Amino acid sequence: MNIISEEIYHIYNQGNNQETLFLKNENYLQFLVLFRKFVSPYCKVLAYCLMPNHFHFLIHATNESEKAIRIGNIDLCELSNGFRLLQSSYTTYFNKQYERSGSLFRQKAKSKSMADGDKHYGFTAFQYIHQNPLKAGIVSRMEDWLYSSYIDYMQLRNGTLCDRELAFQLIGFDRENFAKESYQAIDENLIPKIF
């Protein structure tokens, strides 16, 4: 990942061969515990959604995010290393839980800077991330999916992973009409641009 401070990034990955990453509630929760440990210190989270076989995070990079470190012969930024540690630690946990071995994720998490497009990319990614469980047919209402920041923005849970005030400033969603705005269809032509 090439990370620049003060930019918004859509970071995502999926199970190797689309393998299921989360089999039960405790798996989702463990992933978030590990995310807080390895990734949160190096960014501000604006939105997230964990799906059965993939994850999405919308983050705002900080000076800590882009700080360079050396791991063996490889130069990484702190944020990239955080995602590396998150995935390897979760894989170790998952493999132990389910008596399996080998890789669980595609090799590296992918990142897309929202600065690479028009001013609406951050908003599109924010909405896309929250609409993911609905579009996949897992739930009939976004507020029914527990593994997303949507319910925090709806104030149905007092989650602390996302910096909601910063998200409002950077994304510019309408607080008064958040629920209505969240259910509006995303222009299909914009979706490939956030990946």
N, C-alpha and C positions, 0 to 999 in steps of 0.2 A: 504494500500500500504506500502510495506517495501522498502524504498528508500535509496540508497547509493549515496553520492556525487560523481561526476565525471563519473557516468554511464549513458548510453543512455537507455531510456525507450520508449516503444510503449504504449501509454495510449489511451484507447478507451472505448466507451459505445454506447448503442443504446436505442431507444425508448422502453418503456415497451410494451411487446407483439408486438414488431417491429412497434410501432405507429410512425407516421410521426412527426418529431421534428420541421421541418422548412417548413412552408407553402408558404412563400413569401420572397422576397429579404430582407425586413426589419428584419425578424426573424434571418436570418443568420448574419446580421450585428450586431444585438443586442447581439447575443451569443458571437461574437468576442469582443464586447465592455466589456461584463462581464468577458470574459476570460482574457482580459488585466488587469482588475481590481483585480480579485481574484486569478489568476494562474500565469500570467507573472512575477510578482515580485519574484517568488520562483523557477524559472528555466530559461533555455535558450531554445527557440523553434527552432527546426531544420526543421520541416516540419509539415504540417497539411492538412486535408481535411474534410470538413463538407459535409455530404451526407444527403439526405432528412430524413432518419430515423436513422442515426448513425454519429459518429465522430471519427476521428483518430488524434492523435498528436504524433510526435516523439520529445522527449525532452531530453535535457542534464541536469542532476541534478546538483545542486550547493549545497554549504554549507547551504544556506537558505532552499533548498528543504527538507533536512532531519531533520531540526530543529524540536524538539519535542514540542508539545503544548498539553494542556489538555482542552477538551471540555466536561463539565459535568464530567462523570465518565470514559470517553474514552480518551486514549492517541492516538494522531495522529501526523503525520509529517505535516509541513506547506503545502507541495505540495498536499497531500491527502485532507487536509482541504480546500485548494483552489478549488480543483475539486468538493468537497462537496458543497461549497458555490456557485460555478458556476452553478451546476445543480439545486440546490434549488432556486436560484435567477431567473434563466431562466424559471423554471417551474412556479414560481409565475407570471412572466411577461406573459408567454404563456397562462396560465390559465385565466388571466385577459383579454388578447387580444381576446380569443376565447370562453369566457364564459363557461369554463369547470372547473372541480375540480379533485383532486387526483394526483397520481404520473404520471410523464411523462417519466422518465428514468428508466432503470433497476436500482436496488438499489445502486450499487457502480460502479464507473468507474474501469476498470481492467487495470493492468499494467504488462508489460513483459519486464524484463531487457534484453537488447541485449547482455549483458555479459554472459548470460546463454548458449550461443551457440558459433558457430564458428565466425571468424572475419568478415564474410559476412552478418550477421544478420542485422546489422544497415543499410547496403546498400540495402538489400532485403526489409526491412521495409520502407525505404525512397522511393524506387521505387513503392512498393505496394500501399502506401498511395496516391501517385500522380496518379497511374493508376486506382484507384478505380472508378471514374466516367466513364471512358472509358470501363472498364470491366463490369460495370453495365448497359451499353448501354444508359446512360443519354446523352452523347456527343459522337461525332465521332472523336474529337481531344481533347486531354487533355487541350490545351490552351483555349478552349471554356468554361471550368468550372471556374466560378468566385470565388468559395468558397474553393480554394486550394492554397497552396503556389507555385504550379508549375509555374504559370504565373509570379510570382516574380523571380523565378530562371531563367525563360526565358527572363527576363527584359522587360516584356510587361506591368508591373505595378511596381511601386516603393513602394511595401509593406514594412512595418517595423516590422512586428510581428516576422519574422524569423531572426536568426543570420546566415546569409548565409555564411559568412567567416568561422565561427566556424563549420558549417555543412560541408563545403569543407574540412576542416582540419580533422574532425572526421570521415566523411563518405567516403571521398576520391573519389567522382565522378569526371569524366573528364569534366572540364569546356568547353573545345573546342568541345567536342562531346556530350554535355549534352542532347540535343533534341533526337539525334539518340539513345543514351544509354537509355533514358527514355522510349522509345517505344519498347525496347527489352522485349521479354516474360520472365517472372519470372518462375524459376523452381518450378512447383506445389508442389514438395516435401518439399520445403523450407517454403512455406506459413504457414503451421500449427505451425512451430517453432517460428514465430514472434507473436503468440497469446498465 
